């Protein structure tokens, strides 16, 4: 009973993440990669993403804080964040990165700072949501159900 | 030695699957893939995807490490997938290395889908370019690149075998030409002869071939001799055997020359690839405003050449630049230096090389018009016809430009070419002006040329013929 309920909650939540644009098709690819031999695959990749993103966001903060802003470096960081976010399907983060890069090209510090804020915000949002989703999955498995991923 | 066509077996690892001619049931399972990406998230995902395709995956997050893996285990991999943007080494550089040293198919990938980056992949010889995020479907079929390459190599083997057996036997180092992707960018320079190597065959011929050759260091002098030989033969006809003969360096082998030639060609191709790609028809030859020509280095490079030519500067320094250029990463900043080298190619045939900068007359005369680069360096106004002919071989771009300016010295219209030519252009312009009887702009020119070389205050936005009439000064 509990498992069913959890499963329903999961599916509902899962669908909403896609509907609201937090996740895209690429996340489904990740899910498809998870199987019995790699039951923790999604968790693993998502964790890597979190780690990497936090590092990049910190680097970006520092880079924008410099006296002489190195836009090429910033662009490189943002590019990487764009790459990793798109790889896990974190659509809104990716889109925020794309916008960020445009302002990098313009060498507009103010705008870049705003973009960074935006990217960070989107990142924190998707992080919260993914953590919630993964927690649900965990609960289902703990309650004896099959992983809904 | 019987070099009859034999099925290529990808050595004895895991599922030993054979070539297309003898495809085992398990193929392409067991395909040995090396993935290089500094992004841990992507790397992990790729690894999983490839494993799901039943490929044998090795991952690394540094290009240097990847090269080490490849070098340590020459036959251990079938294909390499590499990200473009990596902190320690540009993906394209890795691509070149792999092509030169191991001759494996390389797939580039990036979140960057801009046309020039993809084009760069093509010109550098990548067999494919994947846009991130990479999907399973994209990875499932990468085996085709391995098969395709092997197929090419067999064809070459057949070809080879009709030639000297001896040569094939000794051939064990990287082939002359890695680029079996479209040669769209190469203009007239055709891959007339692809001499691919069979890693496995080389391995099998352990006894006869000298697998472990002492590494040749391409010193400045050696490179100089090499370039001399190449220019003497003409870039189209420069085959390792002949180059080797011309160079006449004891102890140097054909393979050494072959691999060096390949590097050289790659870098030349890079130039033409960059230039041809950066400019459309008739656009300003200054190209994109942000083209980082590194003008000062160009200028100094030119000076060095001038000095070298006049014997004031030891050719070693000059060759150092060239040698350095060859080793350079494929970045835009490399353009100025290669530019120098490029000039050197042309001017080499003409020992009477004189430069405008600080000198009165420049005679950039090379009968051998660079077919590769589409720049007629022959300044002789009588030879417009020749130029016209050569222009035709440069393809529509040149022709278009050429036809635009039939009225005047269309020589210079040829100059309305990719920005990387700007420097040559300016010098040529300068020289041309100096050669003109009514040198109205002469003082301006001789001063302006160095500026022009700087690429900014020089000839900008010249679209049509620079000299509409003999008497009008050069627009600067």
Interface residues (C-beta under 8 A of the other chain):
Chain A: X26 X29 X30 X32 X33 X38 X41 X44 X45 X48 X49 X51 X52 X76 X79 X80 X82 X83 X84 X86 X87 X88 X89
Chain B: X38 X39 X40 X41 X42 X44 X45 X48 X49 X52 X83 X85 X87 X110 X111 X112 X132 X133 X134 X135 X136
